[in-house]
Amino acid sequence: MQSNQKLINSNKKPIALFQEWFEEAKKSEINDPNAMNLATISSDGKPSSRIVLLKSYDETGFVFYTNSNSKKGKAIQKNVSVALNFHWKTLQRQIRIEGNVSQISSTDADEYYNSRPLGSRIGAWASLQSEELDDRSTLINKVKEFEKKFSDNDVPRPVHWNGYLVTPLLIEFWQDMPFRLHDRLEFRREKDDWVTRKLYP
Ligand SMILES: Cc1cc2nc3c(=O)[nH]c(=O)nc-3n(C[C@H](O)[C@H](O)[C@H](O)COP(=O)(O)O)c2cc1C
């Protein structure tokens, strides 16, 4: 296993440090370096988590796309507090992010949706994400139905398919170190700045 055991560069602001680690992850991880765990809280206070893909990020936060009628979509409508977690196994690193989620503009969602392959755009129409599916053939038939409906290749974005921005309030960088004396650096948002502290492993 590749070892990357050097202390975290604490001279950088968190998004710059995220960029540094993410670029390294793109080189080291075989599949989906942009995969992140998204944890949400339901209206009755129950946590739930699943993997989604990070599609863009900048100083304002981290963007993913999903079906607003899904389990996570419904949770987000009731409670904007979410957490993200990246685990890059070969680098022995994790990044934990906590913050508030909000829907991105329809113009931005359209732009990304239109960049997706035709099959994925059709899939967004065909899948009632998180609803009970009686049989896989029902899904396949729905795909065929929408392929026929949008046979001219002009597939508009379904209103229920949206982009979400996680505005970070806390970002923690975690680096594996020998004997489990891991290095942890936390950034907490305070007004317009980030307050930094190290944490015990
Ligand atoms: C590697 C990977 C990437 C995924 N990316 C997404 C994604 O970007 N958006 C999404 O809605 N679901 C994605 N999924 C599927 C989700 O994990 C999940 O099954 C789905 O969104 C339904 O979740 P929910 O019922 O909690 O809403 C991905 C799954 C994996 C394993």
The ligand as an ORCA input file, in Angstrom:
! r2SCAN-3c Opt
* xyz 0 1
  C     -19.821      5.554     -6.383
  C     -21.254      5.978     -6.263
  C     -21.654      7.211     -6.752
  C     -22.970      7.637     -6.645
  N     -23.302      8.893     -7.063
  C     -24.567      9.363     -6.882
  C     -24.889     10.708     -7.186
  O     -24.033     11.533     -7.570
  N     -26.172     11.108     -7.008
  C     -27.145     10.255     -6.537
  O     -28.289     10.675     -6.412
  N     -26.859      8.984     -6.208
  C     -25.585      8.504     -6.368
  N     -25.270      7.221     -6.009
  C     -26.352      6.354     -5.477
  C     -26.592      6.687     -4.003
  O     -25.580      6.144     -3.198
  C     -27.964      6.198     -3.511
  O     -28.112      4.821     -3.760
  C     -29.125      6.939     -4.172
  O     -28.840      8.298     -4.383
  C     -30.396      6.809     -3.342
  O     -30.140      7.341     -2.056
  P     -31.332      7.767     -1.066
  O     -32.383      6.695     -1.194
  O     -30.720      7.818      0.289
  O     -31.844      9.108     -1.504
  C     -23.945      6.778     -6.075
  C     -23.545      5.546     -5.568
  C     -22.226      5.156     -5.641
  C     -21.824      3.842     -5.029
*
